Amino acid sequence: MAGLDAQTPQPTEIKLHQASRVFEIEFANGRSFRLPYEFLRVHSPSAEVRGHGPGQETLQTGKRDVTITTVEPIGHYALRPTFSDGHDTGIYSWDYLYDLGERQDAMWQQYLERLAAAGASRDPAPTGAPAV
């Protein structure tokens, strides 16, 4: 994980909206972003999701209904959420959260295209059915 960029503003407020499954973060420069839990989960900065280099990413499927159960602060630079599917190894720095907010539309579109190309779904596999 890259160090903090001195240019990235600090968050001033963070809210978890459980009913709508949206993570809201406001930064000191006035920018605020509403990031769906599913978006955060499928773009986790963890090695489990990103791999250890370009081309090693693991496509995350069936995450439409994921929620965030807890959020742990990591120093003064990041958060580590625990998702309802048990994923808890992603450390989201302020820089990364800001970048996700700035690039959310393009990143979401790319994710949907990757899902379609893989014949995969955002919906969880029915109980007892093999995961795609």
C-alpha positions in Angstrom: 0.0 0.0 0.0 1.3 3.4 -0.9 2.0 5.9 1.8 -0.2 8.9 2.3 -0.1 11.6 -0.3 0.4 15.0 1.5 -2.1 16.5 -1.0 -5.0 14.2 0.0 -7.3 16.0 2.3 -8.2 14.4 5.6 -11.7 13.0 6.2 -13.9 15.2 8.4 -16.9 12.8 8.6 -17.6 9.2 7.9 -21.1 7.6 8.0 -22.3 4.1 7.4 -25.9 4.1 6.0 -26.9 0.5 6.7 -30.4 0.6 5.1 -29.1 1.9 1.8 -25.7 0.1 2.2 -23.7 3.2 1.4 -20.4 4.4 3.0 -20.4 8.2 3.0 -17.1 10.1 3.5 -16.5 13.9 3.6 -13.1 15.4 3.2 -11.7 18.7 4.5 -11.7 20.2 1.0 -15.5 19.9 0.9 -15.6 16.9 -1.4 -17.9 14.1 -0.3 -18.5 10.7 -1.8 -21.2 8.1 -1.3 -19.6 4.7 -2.0 -21.9 1.6 -2.1 -20.7 -1.2 0.2 -20.7 -3.5 -2.8 -18.4 -1.1 -4.7 -16.0 -0.9 -1.7 -16.0 -4.7 -1.4 -15.3 -5.5 -5.1 -12.5 -2.9 -5.1 -10.9 -4.0 -1.9 -7.2 -3.1 -1.8 -6.4 -6.5 -0.3 -4.1 -9.0 -1.9 -7.0 -11.5 -1.9 -8.8 -9.2 -4.4 -6.0 -7.3 -6.2 -3.4 -10.1 -6.3 0.3 -9.3 -6.1 0.7 -7.6 -9.4 -1.1 -6.5 -12.6 -3.3 -9.1 -14.1 -3.6 -11.1 -10.9 -6.9 -9.5 -9.8 -9.7 -11.8 -8.7 -13.1 -10.9 -10.0 -15.5 -10.6 -7.1 -18.9 -12.0 -7.8 -22.2 -12.2 -5.8 -21.5 -9.1 -3.7 -24.7 -7.1 -4.4 -26.1 -7.6 -0.9 -22.9 -7.3 1.1 -22.9 -5.0 4.2 -20.2 -3.6 6.4 -20.5 -5.0 9.9 -17.7 -3.1 11.6 -15.0 -0.5 10.7 -11.7 -0.4 12.5 -9.5 2.8 12.3 -5.9 2.1 11.3 -3.7 4.8 12.7 -4.6 8.2 11.4 -4.5 7.2 7.7 -6.9 4.4 7.0 -9.9 2.2 7.9 -10.3 -1.6 7.8 -14.0 -2.6 7.3 -15.3 -6.0 8.0 -17.9 -7.1 5.4 -20.8 -9.4 6.0 -19.2 -12.1 3.8 -16.2 -12.3 6.2 -13.8 -10.2 4.1 -11.7 -8.1 6.5 -8.2 -7.8 5.0 -8.6 -4.6 3.0 -7.0 -1.5 4.4 -8.6 1.6 2.8 -6.3 4.6 3.1 -7.7 8.1 2.9 -5.9 8.4 -0.5 -7.5 5.2 -1.8 -11.0 6.2 -0.6 -10.6 9.6 -2.2 -9.4 7.9 -5.5 -12.4 5.5 -5.4 -14.7 8.5 -5.0 -13.1 10.4 -7.9 -13.1 7.4 -10.2 -16.3 5.6 -9.0 -18.3 5.8 -12.2 -15.5 4.6 -14.5 -14.4 1.9 -12.1 -18.0 0.6 -11.7 -18.5 0.5 -15.4 -15.3 -1.5 -15.8 -16.4 -3.9 -13.1 -19.8 -4.5 -14.8 -18.1 -5.1 -18.1 -15.7 -7.7 -16.4 -18.7 -9.4 -14.8 -20.5 -9.6 -18.1 -17.4 -10.9 -20.0 -17.0 -13.6 -17.3 -20.7 -14.5 -17.4 -20.8 -13.8 -13.7 -23.4 -12.0 -11.5 -23.5 -9.4 -8.8 -26.1 -11.6 -7.1 -25.1 -14.4 -4.7 -25.4 -17.9 -6.0 -28.6 -19.6 -4.7 -28.0 -21.7 -1.6 -26.6 -25.1 -2.7 -25.7 -23.9 -6.2 -22.1 -23.7 -7.2 -20.6 -20.2 -7.3 -19.7 -18.9 -10.7 
